[in-house]
């Protein structure tokens, strides 16, 4: 005997789906036609029966209300006769498609144009931007603000409480920018104190099973590969690449365009443009990453010379920093590297020496 599958609900701007079984039953029994709610104010509770299921759009007098900042207007909500994009049909930009088994708190703010998949849970203080895809069994919780066009794959848990004994249960926050991808079972925790947020920037790719701890600050265009673990208070600059199963100690910094080789671990700062190898080691520059970022050969050569000056010199680090500032004063990239090293509080990873096949060789630069 074929199982009956309920169609997904398509809700208008900031519309929410009911989370009570009796409301779902009323929804499934309702005729499939557009409805207009005219008696409630925006974001009012949706647990007051069938007419309160959709977020209200019209005022009592029947005039159209606009949601602040969206510039859009709608006239209620419509039941779908097919499945949304997650299930085969693209919703209109002014609508949000929510699977019947998803649970969305009435106070959550959901912008239009998104899709929320089976058994997803979105809690009260979540704000979800336009065009976000929330896959099956995703949990968005805490005071979490999500930008536009983010994609959350199956089982991701975003915004849960920090794993910190000092956390006192206060309303800490997680802020996520635009165009990020969170693959299966990624976990990102909100901060452990209200004075600071956990921050994920724009266009980052967090692969399956990786973890971003409380108070972390990730920039833009970062890749965190499968199983990598970032402890609390880690700062990662733009275009860094953290390979699979890498581990990063709390409060470490990872510089721009740095790369961590697979299964490496650091408890010290990783300078920009460098490759991390093993435990707290660096093995030359991320030459391929520099090329892909459009940094020309002359600048790469200057960075290479500065690398040797800073990390291969027999002088003390402070002396080599002063020397490098004088020698490379005209190169903005080299000064970025020098400033990072000079500002470290944990110390920086040490050079492991030249090895056969290393990208560090002076003769490798064309």
C-alpha positions in Angstrom: 0.0 0.0 0.0 1.5 3.4 -1.1 2.2 5.8 1.7 0.5 9.2 1.6 3.0 12.1 1.6 1.8 15.5 2.7 2.8 18.3 0.3 5.2 21.0 1.6 3.8 24.3 2.8 4.7 27.5 0.9 4.6 30.4 3.3 4.8 34.1 2.5 7.3 36.6 3.9 8.5 35.6 7.3 5.7 33.0 7.5 6.1 30.1 9.9 4.8 26.6 9.9 2.9 25.2 12.9 4.6 23.0 15.3 1.6 21.5 17.0 0.1 18.2 15.7 -3.5 19.5 15.8 -2.5 22.4 13.7 -0.8 20.1 11.2 -4.0 18.0 11.0 -6.0 21.1 10.3 -3.6 22.2 7.6 -3.7 18.8 5.9 -7.5 18.8 5.9 -7.8 22.4 4.6 -8.7 23.0 0.9 -5.7 23.8 -1.3 -6.3 27.4 -2.1 -4.7 30.7 -1.1 -5.7 32.2 2.2 -5.4 35.8 3.5 -5.1 36.5 7.2 -6.4 39.9 8.0 -6.7 40.1 11.8 -3.2 39.6 13.3 -0.1 41.6 13.5 3.3 40.5 12.1 5.2 37.8 14.0 2.2 37.1 16.3 2.0 33.6 17.7 0.8 31.0 15.2 -0.7 28.6 17.8 -4.2 30.2 17.8 -5.9 27.8 15.3 -6.0 27.4 11.6 -6.2 31.1 10.7 -3.1 31.8 12.7 -0.9 29.3 10.9 0.5 31.7 8.4 2.3 34.9 9.2 -0.2 37.7 8.8 0.3 40.1 5.9 -2.8 42.3 5.8 -4.1 44.7 8.5 -7.6 44.7 9.8 -8.7 47.3 7.3 -7.4 45.1 4.4 -4.5 47.3 3.3 -1.2 45.6 2.5 1.6 45.8 5.0 5.2 45.7 4.0 7.8 44.0 6.2 10.5 46.4 7.3 13.5 46.4 5.0 12.2 43.9 2.5 10.3 46.2 0.1 8.1 43.2 -0.7 4.4 42.7 -0.2 2.3 39.5 -0.3 -1.3 38.5 0.3 -1.1 35.5 2.6 0.1 32.1 1.9 -0.6 29.2 -0.5 -0.5 25.4 -0.2 1.7 23.8 -2.8 0.5 21.0 -5.1 4.1 19.9 -5.7 7.4 19.7 -3.9 9.8 22.6 -3.5 13.3 22.7 -5.0 14.7 20.3 -2.3 11.9 18.1 -3.7 11.7 19.2 -7.3 9.8 22.6 -7.6 11.3 26.1 -7.3 9.3 28.4 -5.0 8.7 32.1 -5.9 11.2 34.6 -4.4 8.4 36.0 -2.2 7.7 32.7 -0.6 9.4 30.3 1.8 8.7 26.5 1.4 8.6 24.5 4.6 8.2 20.8 4.7 5.3 19.5 6.7 7.6 17.7 9.2 9.8 20.7 9.9 9.3 22.5 13.3 9.7 26.3 13.1 9.1 28.4 16.3 6.5 31.1 15.8 9.0 33.8 16.9 11.7 32.8 14.4 12.1 35.3 11.5 12.3 33.6 8.1 12.9 35.8 5.1 11.3 34.8 1.7 12.8 32.7 -1.0 14.1 29.8 1.1 13.4 26.2 1.7 13.2 24.3 4.9 13.5 20.5 4.7 12.1 17.5 6.5 12.5 17.4 10.3 14.5 20.6 10.4 14.1 22.6 13.7 14.4 26.4 13.8 14.2 27.9 17.3 12.7 31.1 18.5 15.6 33.6 18.3 16.8 32.6 14.8 16.8 35.0 11.9 17.2 33.4 8.5 18.0 35.5 5.5 16.6 35.4 2.0 17.1 32.3 -0.2 18.6 30.0 2.5 18.3 26.2 2.0 17.9 24.3 5.3 18.3 20.5 4.7 16.8 17.6 6.6 17.4 17.3 10.3 19.2 20.6 10.6 18.9 22.4 13.9 19.3 26.2 14.0 19.1 27.5 17.6 20.2 30.2 19.9 20.4 33.9 19.1 21.6 33.1 15.6 21.5 35.6 12.7 22.0 34.1 9.3 22.5 36.1 6.1 21.3 35.4 2.6 21.8 32.3 0.4 23.3 30.0 3.0 23.0 26.2 2.6 22.8 23.9 5.6 23.1 20.2 4.7 21.6 17.3 6.6 22.3 17.1 10.4 24.1 20.4 10.8 23.7 22.0 14.3 24.2 25.7 14.2 24.1 28.1 17.2 24.0 25.6 20.0 25.5 26.5 23.5 29.3 26.7 23.8 31.2 23.8 25.3 32.6 25.8 28.1 32.2 25.3 31.9 32.3 29.1 32.3 29.2 29.6 30.2 26.4 30.9 32.4 23.5 30.4 30.0 23.3 34.0 28.9 21.9 35.0 25.5 25.1 34.9 23.5 25.1 35.1 19.7 26.2 33.7 16.4 26.4 35.8 13.3 26.7 34.3 9.8 27.2 36.2 6.6 26.1 35.4 3.1 26.7 32.5 0.6 28.2 30.0 3.1 27.9 26.2 2.8 27.6 24.0 5.9 27.9 20.3 4.9 26.6 17.3 6.8 26.9 17.3 10.6 28.8 20.6 10.8 28.6 22.1 14.3 29.1 25.8 15.0 28.6 27.1 18.6 27.6 30.5 19.7 29.9 32.6 21.9 30.4 32.1 25.7 29.8 35.7 26.7 27.5 38.5 25.5 30.4 41.0 24.9 31.6 38.9 21.9 30.0 36.9 19.1 30.9 33.8 17.2 31.3 35.1 13.6 31.3 33.3 10.2 31.9 35.7 7.3 30.9 35.2 3.6 31.4 32.5 1.0 33.0 30.0 3.4 32.8 26.2 2.8 32.6 24.1 5.9 32.8 20.4 5.0 31.2 17.4 6.6 31.9 16.8 10.3 34.0 19.9 11.0 33.5 22.0 14.2 33.8 25.7 14.9 34.0 26.5 18.6 32.6 29.4 20.6 33.9 32.9 19.9 35.7 31.9 16.7 36.0 34.5 14.0 36.2 33.3 10.4 36.7 35.7 7.6 35.7 35.1 3.9 36.3 32.4 1.3 37.7 30.0 3.9 37.7 26.2 3.4 37.5 24.0 6.5 37.7 20.4 5.3 36.1 17.2 6.7 36.7 16.5 10.4 38.8 19.7 11.1 38.3 21.0 14.7 38.6 24.7 15.6 38.7 25.3 19.4 37.3 28.5 21.0 38.5 32.0 20.2 40.3 30.9 17.0 40.6 33.7 14.3 40.9 32.6 10.7 41.7 35.2 8.0 40.4 35.3 4.5 41.1 32.5 2.0 42.8 30.2 4.5 42.6 26.4 3.8 42.3 24.0 6.7 42.6 20.5 5.5 40.9 17.3 6.8 41.2 16.3 10.4 43.4 19.3 11.3 43.2 20.6 14.9 43.6 24.2 16.1 44.2 25.0 19.7 42.1 27.7 21.4 43.0 31.4 20.8 45.2 30.6 17.8 45.3 32.8 14.7 45.5 31.6 11.1 46.7 34.2 8.6 45.4 35.1 5.2 46.0 32.5 2.5 47.6 30.1 4.9 47.2 26.4 4.4 47.2 23.5 6.9 48.3 20.1 5.5 46.0 17.2 6.4 46.1 16.0 10.0 48.4 18.8 11.1 47.9 20.5 14.4 48.8 23.9 15.8 48.8 25.5 19.2 50.7 28.6 18.0 49.8 31.2 15.4 50.1 30.2 11.7 51.5 33.2 9.7 49.8 34.3 6.5 50.8 32.7 3.2 52.5 29.8 4.9 51.9 26.0 4.9 51.5 24.2 8.3 53.0 20.8 8.5 52.9 18.3 11.4 52.7 19.8 14.9 53.4 23.6 15.0 55.6 23.4 12.0 55.7 25.4 8.8 57.2 24.3 5.5 57.4 27.3 3.1 54.9 29.3 1.3 51.5 28.4 0.0 52.7 29.1 -3.6 49.6 27.5 -5.3 47.2 29.5 -3.1 49.2 32.7 -3.9 49.0 32.1 -7.6 45.3 31.4 -7.5 44.8 34.6 -5.5 46.4 36.6 -8.4 49.6 37.5 -6.5 52.3 38.0 -9.2 55.7 36.4 -9.4 57.6 39.4 -8.2 55.5 39.7 -5.0 55.8 35.9 -4.4 59.6 36.2 -4.7 59.6 39.0 -2.1 57.5 36.9 0.2 59.9 34.0 -0.2 62.9 36.1 0.7 61.1 37.5 3.7 60.2 34.0 4.8 63.8 33.0 4.8 64.8 36.2 6.6 62.2 35.6 9.3 62.1 31.9 9.8 65.6 30.6 8.6 67.7 33.3 10.3 70.0 32.4 13.2 69.2 35.7 14.9 66.5 36.2 17.5 63.0 36.8 16.1 62.7 40.4 17.2 66.0 41.2 15.5 64.9 39.5 12.3 61.6 41.4 12.4 63.4 44.8 12.6 65.8 43.7 9.8 62.9 42.6 7.6 61.0 45.8 8.1 64.0 47.8 6.7 64.6 45.4 3.8 61.0 45.0 2.6 59.5 48.3 3.6 58.0 48.8 0.1 56.0 45.5 0.0 52.6 45.5 1.5 52.3 41.7 1.4 55.6 41.3 3.3 54.6 43.9 5.8 51.4 42.0 6.4 53.5 38.9 7.2 55.9 40.9 9.4 53.0 42.6 11.3 51.3 39.2 12.0 54.5 37.7 13.4 55.3 40.8 15.5 51.8 40.9 17.0 51.7 37.3 18.2 50.9 36.4 21.8 51.2 32.7 21.6 54.3 32.5 19.4 54.4 31.4 15.8 54.9 28.0 14.2 58.5 27.2 13.5 60.1 26.3 10.1 60.7 22.6 9.8 63.5 23.0 7.2 63.8 22.3 3.5 62.7 18.9 2.4 62.8 17.2 -1.0 59.7 18.2 -2.9 58.8 21.0 -0.7 57.1 24.0 -2.3 59.5 26.2 -0.3 62.5 25.8 -2.5 64.0 29.1 -3.7 64.3 27.8 -7.2 60.7 26.7 -7.4 59.5 30.2 -8.2 59.0 30.9 -11.9 
